[in-house]
Amino acid sequence: MMKRFTSTTIAAVMAGLIGSTTWAADTALLIGNERYQSLPRASDGIAAVNSKQTFQRLGFKVITAQDTSASKIETSLSALIDQAESTDQVAIVLTGHFVVSGETTWFLMADARTPSLANLSRHAVPLSLIFDIAARHSGNVLVALGAASNPAPTSQGIVAGIGIIDPPQGVTVLTGTSGELSNFLNQEVLKEGVVIAKAVRDSRMSVYGHGFLPETAFVATEVAPTPVVNEKLERERAYWQFANDLGTLEAYQAYLKSYPRGIFATNARREITFIKDAPERNAEIAEKALNLTRTERRKIQSDLTLLGYNTRGIDGLFGAGTRGALTNWQADAGFAKTGFINQEQLVSLNAQALKRSKQLEEETRKREVLLRRQDRSYWQETGKSGTEKGLRSYLKRYPDGAFSDVANERLSAILQEKRDRVAKRERSIWDQTLAANNLVSYNQYLNEFPNGSFVEEAKSRIATLQGANSEQIEAARIEESKLGLAPVTFLLVEQKLTKLGFEPGRIDGKLSEETRRAIRRFQRAANLPVTGYLSRSTVVRLIAAN
């Protein structure tokens, strides 16, 4: 497990690491890779090399390499091994692009291509090799790793950044971004006579420590003061070391209970946050392993929508809406609420959606049977007699009913018969009124012909116009246009409507008035808003129906 520390703990690392040794015999290897041949430029990649003068001022023999290739890194490492044989202290500073494969972190060379499992070993150095070299100087070695703030592009199975750090015994490791790590070393650590514990305790830089963490001065003065032992502080340090070695949630919580304002309280809270966030990180990795296509992502969004979870779109893109819908579904289904889906959850979601689809289909079928029975019964009471009043009563209640075509034909015949009987002037005005088809035209007709042949028809059409929810229908029309449905979707809709017995007319991918009527019938049967236009809910229900 990666141990992350604030400046206070870094003070212990640096002070114990370098202590009061003779600097003339110390060695530092500084490698900074910024300009890559095939990858984006690493932000502050040469930060390691920028520390050269500081190390030299302190008496280090410095080996530097800038934008080095895989073929040349061996030379630098060999020089370090040779010089470090007679060295008291060793420092290794690497800055540039890092990636993680499995449990291994790799430092990318300047000639690296987009990292993949196939080429990683040819263009990168594993940290395990660096740690093996460092372990030969246990107790007197510092490894500082600075990752570029702009991550390198990766391929499947590779993640940009520095992974879990588990150094050998006696090896101190510092990690952070390249720029901040370099500034911390140059400005706050590599100074003669600095009391590191106090200096780093006051630092605001985000640097993390791992492994062996002693506490002595980094650069001792000629006459070092005799340390005063603070027993209370030593007990707290021992408690923290024990909790840190265990590395569990309970251990860190126990430390905070005993030392809520202790010098390691911030560290403990960060570790607790890191542990609690682990399930979500693991869930994200599990979802990535599924390699979901955009079509498969649309299917997941469709299933969630069918089950009543709003994904805010079915576009194959998992944004905040889809993540929120997944989280809510996971909570209801008894899974961990991560917002990411794994294989087990995918199978469960598919099964639930299929079951719900069959339930909705059965509900639609039963409701359609009931509506048809009610439709036929009302036709027997009103329209079957063939009177104008009866036909109008039927059409008012069932404008898209099973007998609406017959009713309209008979009503048209009645009206035609009336038209043939009326005076030429009234017929002309009525035809103009029908062409206008609005409230003003029908009211003008009634004012001029209060006892005319088309009074009932005019009143009926006024009632229809006043009763129609024009705002809802217009909103539905706009929503359908925003869906951007392809012609093949219209064909599929017509085929489904035909299969379900709603009679959309000719299947040609063109939404005719007959098709609109069939859509309204389906929406009415499915207990959806009846508009005649395709909403997302209507499409999902139609596609899900068998």
Sequence and secondary structure as in RCSB ss.txt:
>XXXX:A:sequence
MMKRFTSTTIAAVMAGLIGSTTWAADTALLIGNERYQSLPRASDGIAAVNSKQTFQRLGFKVITAQDTSASKIET
SLSALIDQAESTDQVAIVLTGHFVVSGETTWFLMADARTPSLANLSRHAVPLSLIFDIAARHSGNVLVALGAASN
PAPTSQGIVAGIGIIDPPQGVTVLTGTSGELSNFLNQEVLKEGVVIAKAVRDSRMSVYGHGFLPETAFVATEVAP
TPVVNEKLERERAYWQFANDLGTLEAYQAYLKSYPRGIFATNARREITFIKDAPERNAEIAEKALNLTRTERRKI
QSDLTLLGYNTRGIDGLFGAGTRGALTNWQADAGFAKTGFINQEQLVSLNAQALKRSKQLEEETRKREVLLRRQD
RSYWQETGKSGTEKGLRSYLKRYPDGAFSDVANERLSAILQEKRDRVAKRERSIWDQTLAANNLVSYNQYLNEFP
NGSFVEEAKSRIATLQGANSEQIEAARIEESKLGLAPVTFLLVEQKLTKLGFEPGRIDGKLSEETRRAIRRFQRA
ANLPVTGYLSRSTVVRLIAAN
>XXXX:A:secstr
      HHHHHHHHHHHHTT  GGGEEEEEEE    SSS   TTGGGTGGGHHHHHHTTEEEEEEES  HHHHHH
HHHHHHHHHTT S EEEEEEE EEEETTEEEEE TT  S  TTTHHHHEEEHHHHHHHHHTTTTSEEEEEEE SS
     TT EES       TTEEEEEEEHHHHHHIIIIIIS TT  HHHHHHT     EEEE    S SS  SS  
     HHHHHHHHHHHHHHHH  HHHHHHHHHH TTSTTHHHHHHHHHHHHTHHHHHHHHHHHHT   HHHHHHH
HHHHHHTT   S  SS   HHHHHHHHHHHHHHTS   S   HHHHHHHHHHHHHHHHHHHHHHHHHHHHHHHHH
HHHHHHTGGG  HHHHHHHHHH TTSTTHHHHHHHHHHHHHHHHHHS HHHHHHHHHHHHH SHHHHHHHHHH T
T TTHHHHHHHHHHHHHS HHHHHHHHHHHHHHT  HHHHHHHHHHHHHTT    S SS   HHHHHHHHHHHHH
TT    SS  HHHHHHHHH  
